[in-house]
Amino acid sequence: MKIAIGHGNKTSYISLEVKLLPTQWDAVRGKILNHPEKQVLNAYIYEVKQIVDAHIINLTREGRIKDMSANDIRDSILAELNPELDLRSIDILHIKRYKAALGQQQHDLCEDVVDLFLY
């Protein structure tokens, strides 16, 4: 199962790390059925949805969401869901985006930032 984050005609996904058979999901009610751990999994899904909804409301209230892509929103949510998450991969992704946007001239500077960040 995944949570879809749609913004600006783009969609990004957050995996819930929950695997189900189609017969175990009630799409109308948004709940797991016929699963031995359905109560725990439904509570987990509900909790994650609440966190995601609150995070999106805060981004909107702060006026930050308008300048973000679907991937940026996903990354922001993931950072809240997993504060101990190793954010190096996210920062490297942003540096790669900057490299592409700024062109080859900034390539060496961006590589230095990556090297310093990894150590």
MMTF fields as JSON, N, C-alpha, C and O atoms, coordinates in Angstrom:
{
  "mmtfVersion": "1.0.0",
  "mmtfProducer": "UNKNOWN",
  "numBonds": 475,
  "numAtoms": 476,
  "numGroups": 119,
  "numChains": 1,
  "numModels": 1,
  "chainsPerModel": [1],
  "groupsPerChain": [119],
  "chainIdList": ["A"],
  "bondAtomList": [4, 2, 8, 6, 12, 10, 16, 14, 20, 18, 24, 22, 28, 26, 32, 30, 36, 34, 40, 38, 44, 42, 48, 46, 52, 50, 56, 54, 60, 58, 64, 62, 68, 66, 72, 70, 76, 74, 80, 78, 84, 82, 88, 86, 92, 90, 96, 94, 100, 98, 104, 102, 108, 106, 112, 110, 116, 114, 120, 118, 124, 122, 128, 126, 132, 130, 136, 134, 140, 138, 144, 142, 148, 146, 152, 150, 156, 154, 160, 158, 164, 162, 168, 166, 172, 170, 176, 174, 180, 178, 184, 182, 188, 186, 192, 190, 196, 194, 200, 198, 204, 202, 208, 206, 212, 210, 216, 214, 220, 218, 224, 222, 228, 226, 232, 230, 236, 234, 240, 238, 244, 242, 248, 246, 252, 250, 256, 254, 260, 258, 264, 262, 268, 266, 272, 270, 276, 274, 280, 278, 284, 282, 288, 286, 292, 290, 296, 294, 300, 298, 304, 302, 308, 306, 312, 310, 316, 314, 320, 318, 324, 322, 328, 326, 332, 330, 336, 334, 340, 338, 344, 342, 348, 346, 352, 350, 356, 354, 360, 358, 364, 362, 368, 366, 372, 370, 376, 374, 380, 378, 384, 382, 388, 386, 392, 390, 396, 394, 400, 398, 404, 402, 408, 406, 412, 410, 416, 414, 420, 418, 424, 422, 428, 426, 432, 430, 436, 434, 440, 438, 444, 442, 448, 446, 452, 450, 456, 454, 460, 458, 464, 462, 468, 466, 472, 470],
  "bondOrderList": [1, 1, 1, 1, 1, 1, 1, 1, 1, 1, 1, 1, 1, 1, 1, 1, 1, 1, 1, 1, 1, 1, 1, 1, 1, 1, 1, 1, 1, 1, 1, 1, 1, 1, 1, 1, 1, 1, 1, 1, 1, 1, 1, 1, 1, 1, 1, 1, 1, 1, 1, 1, 1, 1, 1, 1, 1, 1, 1, 1, 1, 1, 1, 1, 1, 1, 1, 1, 1, 1, 1, 1, 1, 1, 1, 1, 1, 1, 1, 1, 1, 1, 1, 1, 1, 1, 1, 1, 1, 1, 1, 1, 1, 1, 1, 1, 1, 1, 1, 1, 1, 1, 1, 1, 1, 1, 1, 1, 1, 1, 1, 1, 1, 1, 1, 1, 1, 1],
  "groupList": [{"groupName": "MET", "atomNameList": ["N", "CA", "C", "O"], "elementList": ["N", "C", "C", "O"], "formalChargeList": [0, 0, 0, 0], "bondAtomList": [1, 0, 2, 1, 3, 2], "bondOrderList": [1, 1, 2], "singleLetterCode": "M", "chemCompType": "L-PEPTIDE LINKING"}, {"groupName": "LYS", "atomNameList": ["N", "CA", "C", "O"], "elementList": ["N", "C", "C", "O"], "formalChargeList": [0, 0, 0, 0], "bondAtomList": [1, 0, 2, 1, 3, 2], "bondOrderList": [1, 1, 2], "singleLetterCode": "K", "chemCompType": "L-PEPTIDE LINKING"}, {"groupName": "ILE", "atomNameList": ["N", "CA", "C", "O"], "elementList": ["N", "C", "C", "O"], "formalChargeList": [0, 0, 0, 0], "bondAtomList": [1, 0, 2, 1, 3, 2], "bondOrderList": [1, 1, 2], "singleLetterCode": "I", "chemCompType": "L-PEPTIDE LINKING"}, {"groupName": "ALA", "atomNameList": ["N", "CA", "C", "O"], "elementList": ["N", "C", "C", "O"], "formalChargeList": [0, 0, 0, 0], "bondAtomList": [1, 0, 2, 1, 3, 2], "bondOrderList": [1, 1, 2], "singleLetterCode": "A", "chemCompType": "L-PEPTIDE LINKING"}, {"groupName": "GLY", "atomNameList": ["N", "CA", "C", "O"], "elementList": ["N", "C", "C", "O"], "formalChargeList": [0, 0, 0, 0], "bondAtomList": [1, 0, 2, 1, 3, 2], "bondOrderList": [1, 1, 2], "singleLetterCode": "G", "chemCompType": "PEPTIDE LINKING"}, {"groupName": "HIS", "atomNameList": ["N", "CA", "C", "O"], "elementList": ["N", "C", "C", "O"], "formalChargeList": [0, 0, 0, 0], "bondAtomList": [1, 0, 2, 1, 3, 2], "bondOrderList": [1, 1, 2], "singleLetterCode": "H", "chemCompType": "L-PEPTIDE LINKING"}, {"groupName": "ASN", "atomNameList": ["N", "CA", "C", "O"], "elementList": ["N", "C", "C", "O"], "formalChargeList": [0, 0, 0, 0], "bondAtomList": [1, 0, 2, 1, 3, 2], "bondOrderList": [1, 1, 2], "singleLetterCode": "N", "chemCompType": "L-PEPTIDE LINKING"}, {"groupName": "THR", "atomNameList": ["N", "CA", "C", "O"], "elementList": ["N", "C", "C", "O"], "formalChargeList": [0, 0, 0, 0], "bondAtomList": [1, 0, 2, 1, 3, 2], "bondOrderList": [1, 1, 2], "singleLetterCode": "T", "chemCompType": "L-PEPTIDE LINKING"}, {"groupName": "SER", "atomNameList": ["N", "CA", "C", "O"], "elementList": ["N", "C", "C", "O"], "formalChargeList": [0, 0, 0, 0], "bondAtomList": [1, 0, 2, 1, 3, 2], "bondOrderList": [1, 1, 2], "singleLetterCode": "S", "chemCompType": "L-PEPTIDE LINKING"}, {"groupName": "TYR", "atomNameList": ["N", "CA", "C", "O"], "elementList": ["N", "C", "C", "O"], "formalChargeList": [0, 0, 0, 0], "bondAtomList": [1, 0, 2, 1, 3, 2], "bondOrderList": [1, 1, 2], "singleLetterCode": "Y", "chemCompType": "L-PEPTIDE LINKING"}, {"groupName": "LEU", "atomNameList": ["N", "CA", "C", "O"], "elementList": ["N", "C", "C", "O"], "formalChargeList": [0, 0, 0, 0], "bondAtomList": [1, 0, 2, 1, 3, 2], "bondOrderList": [1, 1, 2], "singleLetterCode": "L", "chemCompType": "L-PEPTIDE LINKING"}, {"groupName": "GLU", "atomNameList": ["N", "CA", "C", "O"], "elementList": ["N", "C", "C", "O"], "formalChargeList": [0, 0, 0, 0], "bondAtomList": [1, 0, 2, 1, 3, 2], "bondOrderList": [1, 1, 2], "singleLetterCode": "E", "chemCompType": "L-PEPTIDE LINKING"}, {"groupName": "VAL", "atomNameList": ["N", "CA", "C", "O"], "elementList": ["N", "C", "C", "O"], "formalChargeList": [0, 0, 0, 0], "bondAtomList": [1, 0, 2, 1, 3, 2], "bondOrderList": [1, 1, 2], "singleLetterCode": "V", "chemCompType": "L-PEPTIDE LINKING"}, {"groupName": "PRO", "atomNameList": ["N", "CA", "C", "O"], "elementList": ["N", "C", "C", "O"], "formalChargeList": [0, 0, 0, 0], "bondAtomList": [1, 0, 2, 1, 3, 2], "bondOrderList": [1, 1, 2], "singleLetterCode": "P", "chemCompType": "L-PEPTIDE LINKING"}, {"groupName": "GLN", "atomNameList": ["N", "CA", "C", "O"], "elementList": ["N", "C", "C", "O"], "formalChargeList": [0, 0, 0, 0], "bondAtomList": [1, 0, 2, 1, 3, 2], "bondOrderList": [1, 1, 2], "singleLetterCode": "Q", "chemCompType": "L-PEPTIDE LINKING"}, {"groupName": "TRP", "atomNameList": ["N", "CA", "C", "O"], "elementList": ["N", "C", "C", "O"], "formalChargeList": [0, 0, 0, 0], "bondAtomList": [1, 0, 2, 1, 3, 2], "bondOrderList": [1, 1, 2], "singleLetterCode": "W", "chemCompType": "L-PEPTIDE LINKING"}, {"groupName": "ASP", "atomNameList": ["N", "CA", "C", "O"], "elementList": ["N", "C", "C", "O"], "formalChargeList": [0, 0, 0, 0], "bondAtomList": [1, 0, 2, 1, 3, 2], "bondOrderList": [1, 1, 2], "singleLetterCode": "D", "chemCompType": "L-PEPTIDE LINKING"}, {"groupName": "ARG", "atomNameList": ["N", "CA", "C", "O"], "elementList": ["N", "C", "C", "O"], "formalChargeList": [0, 0, 0, 0], "bondAtomList": [1, 0, 2, 1, 3, 2], "bondOrderList": [1, 1, 2], "singleLetterCode": "R", "chemCompType": "L-PEPTIDE LINKING"}, {"groupName": "CYS", "atomNameList": ["N", "CA", "C", "O"], "elementList": ["N", "C", "C", "O"], "formalChargeList": [0, 0, 0, 0], "bondAtomList": [1, 0, 2, 1, 3, 2], "bondOrderList": [1, 1, 2], "singleLetterCode": "C", "chemCompType": "L-PEPTIDE LINKING"}, {"groupName": "PHE", "atomNameList": ["N", "CA", "C", "O"], "elementList": ["N", "C", "C", "O"], "formalChargeList": [0, 0, 0, 0], "bondAtomList": [1, 0, 2, 1, 3, 2], "bondOrderList": [1, 1, 2], "singleLetterCode": "F", "chemCompType": "L-PEPTIDE LINKING"}],
  "groupTypeList": [0, 1, 2, 3, 2, 4, 5, 4, 6, 1, 7, 8, 9, 2, 8, 10, 11, 12, 1, 10, 10, 13, 7, 14, 15, 16, 3, 12, 17, 4, 1, 2, 10, 6, 5, 13, 11, 1, 14, 12, 10, 6, 3, 9, 2, 9, 11, 12, 1, 14, 2, 12, 16, 3, 5, 2, 2, 6, 10, 7, 17, 11, 4, 17, 2, 1, 16, 0, 8, 3, 6, 16, 2, 17, 16, 8, 2, 10, 3, 11, 10, 6, 13, 11, 10, 16, 10, 17, 8, 2, 16, 2, 10, 5, 2, 1, 17, 9, 1, 3, 3, 10, 4, 14, 14, 14, 5, 16, 10, 18, 11, 16, 12, 12, 16, 10, 19, 10, 9],
  "groupIdList": [1, 2, 3, 4, 5, 6, 7, 8, 9, 10, 11, 12, 13, 14, 15, 16, 17, 18, 19, 20, 21, 22, 23, 24, 25, 26, 27, 28, 29, 30, 31, 32, 33, 34, 35, 36, 37, 38, 39, 40, 41, 42, 43, 44, 45, 46, 47, 48, 49, 50, 51, 52, 53, 54, 55, 56, 57, 58, 59, 60, 61, 62, 63, 64, 65, 66, 67, 68, 69, 70, 71, 72, 73, 74, 75, 76, 77, 78, 79, 80, 81, 82, 83, 84, 85, 86, 87, 88, 89, 90, 91, 92, 93, 94, 95, 96, 97, 98, 99, 100, 101, 102, 103, 104, 105, 106, 107, 108, 109, 110, 111, 112, 113, 114, 115, 116, 117, 118, 119],
  "secStructList": [7, 3, 3, 3, 3, 3, 3, 6, 6, 3, 3, 3, 3, 3, 3, 7, 7, 7, 7, 7, 7, 4, 4, 4, 3, 3, 6, 6, 6, 6, 3, 3, 7, 1, 7, 6, 6, 2, 2, 2, 2, 2, 2, 2, 2, 2, 2, 2, 2, 2, 2, 2, 2, 2, 2, 2, 2, 2, 2, 2, 2, 6, 6, 7, 4, 4, 4, 7, 7, 2, 2, 2, 2, 2, 2, 2, 2, 2, 2, 2, 2, 7, 6, 6, 1, 7, 6, 2, 2, 2, 2, 2, 2, 2, 2, 2, 2, 2, 2, 2, 2, 2, 7, 4, 4, 4, 2, 2, 2, 2, 2, 2, 2, 2, 2, 2, 2, 2, 7],
  "xCoordList": [0.837, 0.0, 0.885, 1.974, 0.371, 1.099, 0.125, -1.057, 0.644, -0.115, 0.331, 1.527, -0.631, -0.329, -0.348, -1.271, 0.686, 0.779, 0.678, 1.618, -0.447, -0.647, -0.52, -1.101, 0.256, 0.448, 0.966, 1.943, 0.321, 0.775, 0.816, 1.794, -0.211, -0.306, 0.755, 0.976, 1.407, 2.402, 1.983, 1.288, 2.409, 2.1, 3.363, 4.177, 3.512, 4.602, 3.987, 2.873, 4.698, 4.122, 4.97, 6.197, 4.283, 4.932, 4.494, 3.306, 5.445, 5.126, 4.81, 5.507, 3.762, 3.402, 4.007, 3.845, 4.707, 5.335, 4.305, 4.612, 3.083, 2.015, 1.633, 1.315, 1.666, 1.312, -0.013, -0.192, -0.941, -2.265, -2.684, -2.2, -3.577, -4.274, -5.427, -5.939, -5.849, -6.981, -8.239, -9.019, -8.433, -9.614, -9.521, -10.504, -8.361, -8.17, -8.341, -8.167, -8.677, -8.798, -10.192, -10.677, -10.834, -12.137, -11.879, -11.676, -11.89, -11.568, -12.633, -12.32, -13.871, -14.948, -14.763, -14.887, -14.469, -14.287, -12.84, -12.56, -11.914, -10.5, -9.949, -9.187, -10.343, -9.899, -9.5, -9.925, -8.663, -8.235, -9.283, -9.782, -9.6, -10.533, -9.84, -8.853, -10.352, -9.897, -8.381, -7.788, -7.767, -6.334, -6.123, -6.773, -5.227, -5.039, -4.595, -4.847, -3.948, -3.471, -4.262, -3.73, -5.52, -6.281, -6.431, -6.37, -6.622, -6.791, -5.525, -5.578, -4.403, -3.129, -2.811, -2.412, -2.989, -2.673, -3.61, -3.163, -4.892, -5.827, -5.471, -5.57, -5.058, -4.636, -3.384, -3.281, -2.441, -1.207, -1.517, -1.009, -2.347, -2.702, -3.411, -3.128, -4.319, -5.033, -4.053, -4.146, -3.12, -2.14, -1.27, -1.037, -0.791, 0.044, -0.761, -0.256, -1.996, -2.841, -3.051, -3.052, -3.229, -3.401, -2.147, -2.239, -0.997, 0.267, 0.449, 0.834, 0.173, 0.306, -0.649, -0.249, -1.916, -2.897, -2.475, -2.551, -2.032, -1.608, -0.39, -0.29, 0.527, 1.733, 1.367, 1.891, 0.477, 0.058, -0.688, -0.507, -1.517, -2.212, -1.195, -1.336, -0.176, 0.849, 1.636, 1.908, 2.001, 2.72, 1.871, 2.377, 0.577, -0.344, -0.483, -0.413, -0.677, -0.841, 0.392, 0.278, 1.57, 2.823, 3.141, 4.083, 2.353, 2.566, 3.718, 4.127, 4.245, 5.404, 5.011, 5.81, 3.797, 3.422, 3.367, 3.594, 3.069, 2.928, 4.24, 4.226, 5.366, 6.675, 7.292, 8.449, 6.519, 7.053, 6.502, 5.386, 7.308, 6.848, 6.235, 6.349, 5.598, 5.053, 6.162, 5.964, 7.328, 8.471, 8.978, 9.354, 8.99, 9.419, 8.472, 8.91, 7.174, 6.182, 6.386, 6.379, 6.57, 6.818, 8.05, 8.008, 9.138, 10.37, 10.171, 10.705, 9.407, 9.118, 8.305, 8.562, 7.333, 6.52, 7.372, 7.274, 8.205, 9.073, 10.008, 10.281, 10.496, 11.377, 10.635, 11.225, 9.34, 8.556, 8.202, 8.239, 7.86, 7.504, 8.706, 8.568, 9.884, 11.107, 12.193, 13.117, 12.104, 13.105, 14.523, 15.478, 14.674, 16.01, 16.461, 17.558, 15.625, 15.953, 17.261, 17.511, 18.081, 19.34, 19.006, 18.682, 19.083, 18.676, 19.748, 19.557, 20.871, 21.918, 21.401, 21.729, 20.593, 20.104, 19.197, 19.211, 18.41, 17.548, 18.402, 18.155, 19.408, 20.268, 21.044, 21.231, 21.493, 22.194, 21.255, 21.662, 20.001, 19.019, 18.855, 18.811, 18.765, 18.618, 19.86, 19.747, 21.035, 22.267, 22.284, 22.704, 21.831, 21.765, 20.813, 21.089, 19.691, 18.751, 19.415, 19.266, 20.149, 20.842, 21.885, 22.031, 22.597, 23.588, 22.937, 23.443, 21.833, 21.129, 20.64, 20.716, 20.138, 19.614, 20.71, 20.547, 21.812, 22.88, 23.87, 24.615, 23.871, 24.772, 26.114, 26.368, 26.958, 28.252, 29.173, 30.049, 29.009, 29.899, 29.924, 30.975, 28.8, 28.725, 29.032, 28.951, 29.375, 29.569, 30.579, 30.29, 31.746, 32.784, 32.351, 32.607, 31.704, 31.225, 30.237, 30.324, 29.307, 28.306, 28.951, 28.524, 29.965, 30.645, 31.321, 31.313, 31.904, 32.54, 31.509, 31.779, 30.343, 29.297, 28.902, 28.736, 28.748, 28.399, 29.485, 29.184, 30.739, 31.836, 31.878, 32.061, 31.712, 31.732, 30.562, 30.704, 29.417, 28.232, 28.324, 27.849, 28.928, 29.011, 29.982, 29.85, 30.94, 31.919, 31.47, 32.141],
  "yCoordList": [-1.169, 0.0, 1.237, 1.26, 2.26, 3.517, 4.672, 4.573, 5.754, 7.0, 7.834, 8.042, 8.313, 9.144, 10.609, 11.065, 11.337, 12.774, 13.44, 13.385, 14.06, 14.722, 16.226, 16.827, 16.826, 18.283, 18.748, 18.202, 19.746, 20.318, 19.311, 19.27, 18.508, 17.496, 16.409, 15.684, 16.279, 15.235, 14.458, 14.982, 13.215, 12.379, 11.703, 11.216, 11.68, 10.979, 10.053, 10.295, 9.005, 7.997, 7.763, 7.851, 7.463, 7.059, 5.628, 5.357, 4.726, 3.334, 3.16, 3.69, 2.419, 2.097, 0.771, 0.358, 0.103, -1.184, -2.218, -3.087, -2.111, -3.06, -3.735, -3.07, -5.053, -5.825, -6.536, -7.192, -6.391, -6.99, -7.656, -7.319, -8.589, -9.124, -8.187, -7.521, -8.117, -7.235, -7.531, -6.622, -8.775, -9.146, -8.678, -8.758, -8.193, -7.748, -6.243, -5.726, -5.532, -4.078, -3.647, -4.026, -2.854, -2.259, -0.816, 0.059, -0.578, 0.75, 1.781, 2.963, 1.358, 2.285, 2.838, 4.043, 1.969, 2.398, 2.731, 3.309, 2.368, 2.641, 1.86, 2.387, 0.581, -0.253, -1.64, -2.119, -2.258, -3.629, -4.586, -4.411, -5.597, -6.644, -7.993, -8.13, -8.976, -10.361, -10.524, -11.228, -9.886, -9.999, -10.255, -9.615, -11.177, -11.48, -10.288, -10.265, -9.308, -8.125, -6.878, -5.77, -7.042, -5.906, -4.756, -3.596, -5.035, -3.951, -3.12, -1.89, -3.784, -3.083, -2.309, -1.146, -2.954, -2.299, -1.131, -0.098, -1.269, -0.161, 1.018, 2.171, 0.732, 1.805, 2.496, 3.722, 1.715, 2.261, 3.158, 4.276, 2.67, 3.445, 4.737, 5.797, 4.657, 5.838, 6.862, 8.054, 6.39, 7.286, 7.973, 9.179, 7.218, 7.805, 8.822, 9.899, 8.493, 9.439, 10.729, 11.813, 10.624, 11.817, 12.692, 13.915, 12.072, 12.811, 13.492, 14.659, 12.76, 13.311, 14.486, 15.537, 14.311, 15.392, 16.627, 17.743, 16.441, 17.574, 18.268, 19.495, 17.482, 18.057, 18.91, 20.011, 18.401, 19.15, 20.42, 21.469, 20.334, 21.535, 22.565, 23.751, 22.132, 23.066, 23.693, 24.893, 22.892, 23.438, 24.475, 25.499, 24.196, 25.126, 26.401, 27.502, 26.258, 27.41, 28.295, 29.52, 27.686, 28.437, 29.028, 29.807, 28.658, 29.166, 28.508, 28.982, 27.433, 26.765, 25.805, 25.541, 25.28, 24.203, 24.657, 23.857, 25.919, 26.408, 26.347, 26.253, 26.398, 26.355, 24.963, 24.796, 23.957, 22.603, 21.704, 21.895, 20.728, 19.693, 18.56, 18.547, 17.629, 16.458, 15.694, 15.2, 15.592, 14.911, 15.672, 15.06, 17.001, 17.802, 17.596, 17.474, 17.561, 17.341, 15.954, 15.796, 14.95, 13.586, 13.554, 12.962, 14.184, 14.177, 14.869, 14.425, 15.946, 16.667, 15.796, 15.772, 15.09, 14.189, 13.039, 12.68, 12.462, 11.358, 11.792, 11.019, 13.017, 13.517, 13.605, 13.388, 13.921, 13.965, 12.557, 12.28, 11.676, 10.308, 9.537, 8.694, 9.834, 9.122, 10.119, 10.331, 10.735, 11.757, 11.213, 11.968, 9.915, 9.327, 8.909, 8.374, 9.145, 8.805, 9.46, 10.623, 8.712, 9.25, 10.187, 9.731, 11.475, 12.458, 12.724, 13.569, 12.016, 12.241, 11.989, 12.74, 10.941, 10.623, 11.733, 12.035, 12.344, 13.44, 14.64, 15.275, 14.959, 16.09, 15.856, 16.785, 14.631, 14.319, 14.504, 15.013, 14.093, 14.28, 15.762, 16.141, 16.594, 18.034, 18.603, 19.455, 18.135, 18.604, 18.204, 18.987, 16.992, 16.563, 17.443, 17.781, 17.818, 18.733, 20.08, 20.652, 20.59, 21.862, 21.766, 22.686, 20.674, 20.492, 20.576, 21.246, 19.904, 19.914, 21.316, 21.751, 22.019, 23.363, 24.39, 25.274, 24.284, 25.273, 24.983, 25.865, 23.769, 23.412, 22.921, 22.862, 22.574, 21.962, 22.895, 22.417, 24.199, 25.155, 24.953, 25.13, 24.588, 24.406, 22.975, 22.662, 22.121, 20.699, 20.447, 19.684, 21.062, 20.812, 21.261, 20.561, 22.405, 22.897, 21.906, 21.584, 21.426, 20.486, 19.182, 18.597, 18.719, 17.499, 17.684, 16.77, 18.849, 19.118, 19.086, 18.552, 19.647, 19.638, 18.209, 17.865, 17.37, 15.969, 15.294, 14.592, 15.489, 14.847, 15.274, 14.436, 16.566, 17.032, 16.489, 16.175, 16.378, 15.914, 14.44, 14.021, 13.651, 12.216, 11.855, 10.794, 12.702, 12.407, 13.047, 12.938],
  "zCoordList": [0.0, 0.0, 0.0, 0.574, -0.668, -0.756, -0.564, -0.89, -0.034, 0.026, -1.159, -1.366, -1.936, -3.099, -2.681, -2.005, -3.093, -2.856, -4.228, -5.02, -4.5, -5.785, -5.632, -4.729, -6.538, -6.492, -7.845, -8.359, -8.421, -9.683, -10.82, -11.566, -10.968, -12.028, -11.93, -12.9, -10.801, -10.558, -9.314, -8.444, -9.246, -8.102, -7.603, -8.388, -6.301, -5.654, -4.609, -4.146, -4.238, -3.359, -2.121, -2.154, -1.032, 0.211, 0.487, 0.659, 0.527, 0.808, 2.291, 3.157, 2.561, 3.936, 4.374, 5.523, 3.456, 3.742, 4.209, 5.025, 3.683, 3.986, 2.685, 1.699, 2.685, 1.492, 1.751, 2.777, 0.799, 0.926, -0.373, -1.453, -0.244, -1.413, -1.731, -0.831, -2.987, -3.329, -2.501, -2.216, -2.121, -1.332, 0.113, 0.85, 0.527, 1.908, 2.073, 3.177, 1.007, 1.066, 0.653, -0.413, 1.498, 1.191, 0.771, 1.612, -0.535, -1.066, -0.698, -0.555, -0.545, -0.21, 1.201, 1.418, 2.148, 3.538, 3.871, 4.921, 2.979, 3.219, 4.386, 5.197, 4.473, 5.594, 5.115, 4.064, 5.938, 5.675, 6.237, 7.348, 5.441, 5.838, 5.722, 5.0, 6.425, 6.257, 6.336, 5.519, 7.299, 7.514, 9.005, 9.832, 9.365, 10.787, 11.625, 12.83, 11.027, 11.751, 11.366, 11.429, 10.969, 10.432, 11.426, 11.019, 12.704, 13.674, 13.807, 13.797, 13.931, 14.068, 12.792, 12.851, 11.639, 10.365, 10.083, 9.587, 10.385, 10.192, 11.091, 10.673, 12.323, 13.233, 12.701, 12.746, 12.201, 11.629, 10.427, 10.336, 9.51, 8.32, 8.72, 8.161, 9.672, 10.153, 10.726, 10.432, 11.54, 12.156, 11.109, 11.19, 10.133, 9.08, 8.274, 7.958, 7.945, 7.198, 7.98, 7.396, 9.29, 10.117, 10.093, 9.988, 10.191, 10.151, 8.805, 8.743, 7.719, 6.372, 6.183, 5.683, 6.584, 6.441, 7.225, 6.71, 8.464, 9.29, 8.687, 8.714, 8.147, 7.549, 6.329, 6.154, 5.502, 4.309, 4.714, 4.095, 5.738, 6.234, 6.716, 6.42, 7.45, 7.937, 6.788, 6.806, 5.794, 4.64, 3.913, 3.454, 3.817, 3.157, 3.975, 3.429, 5.269, 6.155, 6.139, 6.185, 6.074, 6.055, 4.685, 4.546, 3.672, 2.322, 1.593, 0.533, 2.133, 1.53, 0.419, -0.48, 0.465, -0.441, -1.898, -2.805, -2.123, -3.501, -4.285, -5.512, -3.583, -4.24, -4.247, -4.634, -3.816, -3.696, -4.804, -5.286, -5.19, -6.112, -5.29, -4.064, -5.952, -5.26, -4.551, -3.441, -5.183, -4.554, -3.33, -2.331, -3.405, -2.262, -1.077, 0.067, -1.367, -0.315, 0.294, 1.515, -0.572, -0.091, 0.817, 1.895, 0.39, 1.171, 2.526, 3.542, 2.525, 3.757, 4.713, 5.916, 4.173, 4.983, 5.511, 6.685, 4.654, 5.084, 6.205, 7.123, 6.135, 7.195, 8.521, 9.579, 8.469, 9.703, 10.187, 11.386, 9.256, 9.629, 10.169, 11.056, 9.626, 9.997, 10.362, 9.577, 11.533, 11.878, 11.92, 11.743, 12.152, 12.182, 10.796, 10.637, 9.785, 8.41, 8.0, 8.314, 7.305, 6.797, 5.642, 4.546, 5.881, 4.884, 3.834, 2.959, 3.909, 2.911, 1.511, 0.592, 1.321, -0.017, -0.537, -1.73, 0.347, -0.075, -0.453, -1.478, 0.365, 0.053, -1.243, -2.029, -1.467, -2.707, -3.892, -4.936, -3.734, -4.8, -5.115, -6.286, -4.101, -4.318, -5.009, -5.889, -4.613, -5.245, -6.714, -7.565, -7.018, -8.416, -9.206, -10.358, -8.595, -9.268, -9.523, -10.602, -8.533, -8.711, -9.813, -10.618, -9.848, -10.903, -12.275, -13.176, -12.42, -13.703, -14.037, -15.186, -13.025, -13.259, -13.513, -14.355, -12.802, -12.91, -14.037, -14.464, -14.499, -15.586, -15.092, -13.889, -16.024, -15.727, -14.955, -14.234, -15.078, -14.416, -12.904, -12.287, -12.288, -10.845, -10.413, -9.225, -11.337, -11.055, -9.942, -9.02, -10.003, -9.003, -7.617, -6.638, -7.516, -6.23, -5.624, -4.439, -6.427, -5.915, -5.468, -4.473, -6.177, -5.769, -4.419, -3.593, -4.185, -2.897, -1.776, -0.7, -2.016, -0.999, -0.675, 0.495, -1.693, -1.475, -0.665, 0.301, -1.032, -0.316, 1.138, 2.021, 1.407, 2.779, 3.575, 4.757, 2.942, 3.629, 3.975, 5.031, 3.105, 3.346, 4.459, 5.069, 4.731, 5.769, 7.017, 8.043]
}
